[in-house]
Amino acid sequence: MTVKEITAIVEEFAPLEYAESFDNIGLLVGDENAKVTGVLVTLDTLENVIDEAIEKKCNLILSFHPIIFSGLKKITGANYVERVVLKAIKNDISIYSMHTALDNSNAGVNAKICEVLGLFNTKILIPQKGTIKKLTTYVPKNDAKKLKEALFKAGAGTLGNYSNCSFTTLGTGSYKAGKNSNPTKGEIGKTHYEEETQLNVTFEKAKEKEVVKALIDNHPYEEVAYEIITLENSNQNIGMGMVGDLLNGMEELDFLNHLKKTMHVSCIRHSNLLNKKIKKVAVLGGSGSFAINAAKAVNADIFITADLKYHQFYEAEDKLILADIGHFETEQFTKNLLVDLLTKKMPNFAISLSESITNPIKYF
């Protein structure tokens, strides 16, 4: 398989279209058409990870964090980023990152945290906006069913747990074919009136290419009239963070001990305890201070994240507990998630879970 074929499997799970605008994701180093000898999955791509890839004969590294985040103006080996890129290029190793695309997946980073903590009734904490689009087109009445089915097959018409959703209205369309045209109906130079169906379907942004292709390929007209608009609706299936419930409420200290044990953390920085049971839990892997108000808005009893600053703990305002368990610790199971995904999709391919320790923070 090629780099492109393998990363396409990852993108099906976590479409790059849903990454945050500030991010740098996708293929960062290498040739998408290169044949892959093995895949190494890691949280970070450091020099020891490149060495591990060489040892395991893996020429594709799937890394959660992008080793190249801002622009590189020179590659001289002056810092760890440049040294990683140089070593990867010298050894024909491709590096691919999905970062916030996987953060925003409803089966990604935060879903894994919820699974480890034993949460149920999970949902997205901050649904993403601008990822739902609407297609409107016009098709002869007798061709509407066939076109609709093709659009559904391409991924249009899905709303949450519902599929094959659409809205149609009947009307009369008109057009006059020019001298170089080849009209399906009507004659060149004469205005033609046709009973048409106006067809409306919504779809997720990541499906736009497939939906437009299905429209063009299955529409009977030589020139297809259509419009696509981006809706303001939030996408309940895509976004940052998750919130879920414990099967049984736990005393605060009991839950903090549960958190330490399941997430393999040696210490937890937290705000004031509130002397009430923990039932609803909000999580956000990585730096999640921006979601404190969202966690309060859903009445979470505790918000688990990382990289909280001193003054941000005040934002708990005794409405919930803020628990900072560390950046690496919140994302540590991400590579296991990716290995499981790829192993299911490619059971006979060499997929390796990186054994390299990439957490830069130590505790004494």
RARALIN-V364790 format. One record per residue. N is the residue number from 1. RES is the residue in one letter. PHI is phi as a letter, one per 20 degrees, with the letter a starting at -180 (999 if undefined). OMEGA is omega in radians with two decimals (none if undefined). BURIAL is I if it has 24 or more other C-alpha atoms within 12 Angstrom, else O. Layout:
n = <N,N>
res = <RES,RES>
phi = <PHI,PHI>
omega = <OMEGA,OMEGA>
burial = <BURIAL,BURIAL>
//
This chain:
n = <1,2,3,4,5,6,7,8,9,10,11,12,13,14,15,16,17,18,19,20,21,22,23,24,25,26,27,28,29,30,31,32,33,34,35,36,37,38,39,40,41,42,43,44,45,46,47,48,49,50,51,52,53,54,55,56,57,58,59,60,61,62,63,64,65,66,67,68,69,70,71,72,73,74,75,76,77,78,79,80,81,82,83,84,85,86,87,88,89,90,91,92,93,94,95,96,97,98,99,100,101,102,103,104,105,106,107,108,109,110,111,112,113,114,115,116,117,118,119,120,121,122,123,124,125,126,127,128,129,130,131,132,133,134,135,136,137,138,139,140,141,142,143,144,145,146,147,148,149,150,151,152,153,154,155,156,157,158,159,160,161,162,163,164,165,166,167,168,169,170,171,172,173,174,175,176,177,178,179,180,181,182,183,184,185,186,187,188,189,190,191,192,193,194,195,196,197,198,199,200,201,202,203,204,205,206,207,208,209,210,211,212,213,214,215,216,217,218,219,220,221,222,223,224,225,226,227,228,229,230,231,232,233,234,235,236,237,238,239,240,241,242,243,244,245,246,247,248,249,250,251,252,253,254,255,256,257,258,259,260,261,262,263,264,265,266,267,268,269,270,271,272,273,274,275,276,277,278,279,280,281,282,283,284,285,286,287,288,289,290,291,292,293,294,295,296,297,298,299,300,301,302,303,304,305,306,307,308,309,310,311,312,313,314,315,316,317,318,319,320,321,322,323,324,325,326,327,328,329,330,331,332,333,334,335,336,337,338,339,340,341,342,343,344,345,346,347,348,349,350,351,352,353,354,355,356,357,358,359,360,361,362,363,364>
res = <M,T,V,K,E,I,T,A,I,V,E,E,F,A,P,L,E,Y,A,E,S,F,D,N,I,G,L,L,V,G,D,E,N,A,K,V,T,G,V,L,V,T,L,D,T,L,E,N,V,I,D,E,A,I,E,K,K,C,N,L,I,L,S,F,H,P,I,I,F,S,G,L,K,K,I,T,G,A,N,Y,V,E,R,V,V,L,K,A,I,K,N,D,I,S,I,Y,S,M,H,T,A,L,D,N,S,N,A,G,V,N,A,K,I,C,E,V,L,G,L,F,N,T,K,I,L,I,P,Q,K,G,T,I,K,K,L,T,T,Y,V,P,K,N,D,A,K,K,L,K,E,A,L,F,K,A,G,A,G,T,L,G,N,Y,S,N,C,S,F,T,T,L,G,T,G,S,Y,K,A,G,K,N,S,N,P,T,K,G,E,I,G,K,T,H,Y,E,E,E,T,Q,L,N,V,T,F,E,K,A,K,E,K,E,V,V,K,A,L,I,D,N,H,P,Y,E,E,V,A,Y,E,I,I,T,L,E,N,S,N,Q,N,I,G,M,G,M,V,G,D,L,L,N,G,M,E,E,L,D,F,L,N,H,L,K,K,T,M,H,V,S,C,I,R,H,S,N,L,L,N,K,K,I,K,K,V,A,V,L,G,G,S,G,S,F,A,I,N,A,A,K,A,V,N,A,D,I,F,I,T,A,D,L,K,Y,H,Q,F,Y,E,A,E,D,K,L,I,L,A,D,I,G,H,F,E,T,E,Q,F,T,K,N,L,L,V,D,L,L,T,K,K,M,P,N,F,A,I,S,L,S,E,S,I,T,N,P,I,K,Y,F>
phi = <999,e,g,f,f,f,f,f,f,f,f,f,f,c,g,f,f,e,f,f,f,f,e,c,c,n,f,e,b,o,d,f,e,f,f,e,e,a,d,d,d,b,e,c,d,d,f,f,f,f,f,f,f,f,f,e,l,d,d,c,d,e,d,f,e,f,f,d,d,d,f,d,e,b,c,d,n,f,b,f,f,f,f,f,f,f,f,f,f,g,d,l,d,e,c,c,c,d,k,f,f,f,g,e,f,f,c,d,g,f,f,f,f,g,f,f,e,m,e,c,l,f,b,f,f,c,g,e,e,m,d,d,c,c,d,c,b,c,b,g,g,f,d,f,f,f,f,g,f,f,f,f,f,e,o,e,n,d,c,l,e,d,c,l,e,b,b,c,c,e,a,d,d,b,a,c,f,f,f,e,e,c,f,f,c,n,c,f,n,d,f,d,d,c,f,c,d,e,d,c,c,e,b,e,g,f,e,f,f,f,f,f,f,f,f,f,f,d,e,f,f,f,d,e,e,b,c,c,c,e,e,e,g,f,e,f,d,c,q,e,m,b,c,b,d,e,f,c,f,c,f,g,f,f,f,f,f,f,f,f,f,f,e,l,d,e,b,c,e,b,e,g,f,d,l,b,f,e,c,d,c,d,c,b,f,n,f,c,f,f,d,g,f,f,f,f,f,e,m,f,e,b,c,d,b,b,m,f,e,g,f,f,f,f,f,f,l,l,d,b,e,e,c,d,d,o,f,g,f,f,d,f,e,f,f,f,g,f,f,f,f,f,f,f,f,c,f,d,d,f,d,d,e,f,e,f,e,d,f,e,d,d,d,d>
omega = <3.11,3.07,-3.10,-3.11,-3.13,-3.14,3.07,3.10,3.10,-3.10,3.05,3.13,-3.11,-3.10,-3.11,3.12,-3.08,3.06,3.10,-3.03,-3.11,-2.93,3.07,-3.00,-3.13,-3.13,-3.08,3.13,3.01,-3.07,-3.10,-3.13,-3.14,3.07,-3.07,3.11,3.14,-3.10,3.06,-3.10,-3.06,3.06,3.14,3.06,3.09,-3.11,3.14,3.08,3.06,3.12,3.12,3.11,3.11,-3.11,-3.09,3.13,3.07,3.14,3.01,3.07,3.01,-3.06,3.10,3.12,3.08,3.10,3.05,-3.11,3.03,-3.03,3.02,3.13,3.07,3.11,-3.07,-3.10,-3.08,3.11,-3.02,3.13,-3.14,3.14,3.09,-3.12,3.13,-3.10,3.12,-3.13,-3.14,-3.07,3.10,3.12,3.09,3.11,-3.10,-3.13,3.09,3.02,-3.00,3.01,3.11,3.04,-3.05,3.12,3.14,3.04,-3.03,-3.00,-3.04,3.05,3.13,3.09,3.13,3.13,-3.13,-3.12,3.13,3.14,3.05,-3.04,-3.07,3.06,-3.12,3.14,3.12,-3.14,-3.09,3.08,3.05,-3.11,3.06,-3.13,3.11,3.07,3.01,3.11,-3.08,-3.03,3.08,-3.02,-3.06,3.14,-3.01,-3.08,-3.13,-3.13,-3.14,-3.13,3.11,3.12,3.10,-3.13,-3.14,3.09,3.10,3.05,3.12,3.11,-3.13,-3.12,-3.11,3.10,-3.13,3.13,3.11,3.02,-3.11,3.01,3.13,3.09,-3.13,3.09,3.12,3.06,3.03,-3.08,3.10,-3.01,-3.14,-3.09,3.09,-3.00,3.06,3.12,-3.14,-3.09,3.11,3.08,3.14,3.09,-3.11,3.09,-3.07,3.03,-3.03,3.03,2.98,-3.06,3.12,3.05,3.03,3.11,3.10,-3.04,-3.09,-3.10,-2.99,-3.12,-3.14,-3.12,3.13,3.11,3.12,3.11,-3.09,-3.07,-3.02,3.11,-3.07,-3.06,3.08,3.06,-3.07,3.08,3.10,3.04,3.11,3.11,3.07,-3.12,3.11,-3.12,3.02,3.12,-3.05,-3.12,-3.08,3.09,-3.06,3.05,3.05,3.07,-3.13,-3.07,2.94,3.12,3.07,3.13,-3.13,3.00,-3.03,-3.11,3.08,3.14,3.13,3.06,3.07,3.13,3.13,-3.07,-3.04,-3.11,3.06,3.13,-3.11,3.11,3.13,2.99,-3.09,3.08,-3.10,2.96,-2.97,3.10,3.03,-3.08,3.08,3.11,-3.13,-3.03,3.05,-3.13,3.01,-3.12,-3.13,-3.10,-3.00,-3.11,-3.12,-3.06,-3.12,-3.13,3.10,3.11,3.09,-3.08,3.13,3.10,3.06,3.09,3.11,3.09,-3.08,-3.12,-3.11,3.02,3.09,3.09,-3.08,-3.04,-3.13,3.08,3.08,-3.08,3.05,3.08,3.13,3.07,3.09,3.05,3.01,-3.11,3.10,-3.09,3.11,-3.07,3.14,-3.06,3.14,-3.06,-2.99,-3.09,-3.10,-3.11,3.06,3.12,-3.11,3.10,3.12,-3.14,-3.07,3.13,3.10,-3.10,-3.09,-3.03,-3.09,-3.10,-3.10,3.10,-3.09,3.03,-3.09,3.10,-3.11,3.09,-3.08,3.12,-3.09,-3.05,3.09,3.14,-3.12,none>
burial = <O,O,I,O,O,I,I,O,I,I,I,O,I,I,I,I,I,I,I,I,O,O,I,I,I,I,I,I,I,I,I,I,O,O,O,I,I,I,I,I,I,I,I,I,I,I,I,O,I,I,I,I,I,I,O,I,O,I,I,I,I,I,I,I,I,I,I,I,O,O,O,O,O,O,O,O,O,O,O,O,I,I,I,I,I,I,I,I,O,O,O,I,I,I,I,I,I,I,I,I,I,I,I,I,I,I,I,I,I,I,I,I,I,I,I,I,I,I,I,O,O,I,I,I,I,I,I,I,I,I,I,I,I,I,I,I,I,I,I,I,I,O,O,I,O,O,I,I,I,I,I,I,I,I,I,I,I,I,I,O,O,O,O,I,I,I,O,O,O,O,O,O,O,O,I,O,O,O,O,O,O,O,O,O,I,O,O,O,O,O,O,O,O,I,O,I,I,I,I,I,I,I,I,I,I,I,I,I,O,O,I,I,O,I,I,I,O,I,I,I,I,O,O,O,I,O,O,I,O,O,O,O,O,O,I,I,I,I,I,I,I,I,I,I,I,I,O,O,O,O,O,I,O,O,I,I,O,O,I,I,O,O,I,O,I,O,O,I,I,I,I,O,I,O,O,O,I,I,I,I,I,I,I,I,I,I,I,I,I,I,I,I,I,I,I,I,O,I,I,I,I,I,I,I,I,I,I,I,O,O,O,I,I,O,I,I,O,O,I,I,I,I,I,I,I,I,I,I,I,I,I,I,I,I,I,I,I,I,I,O,I,I,O,O,O,O,O,O,O,I,I,I,I,I,I,O,O,I,O,O,O,O,O,O>
//
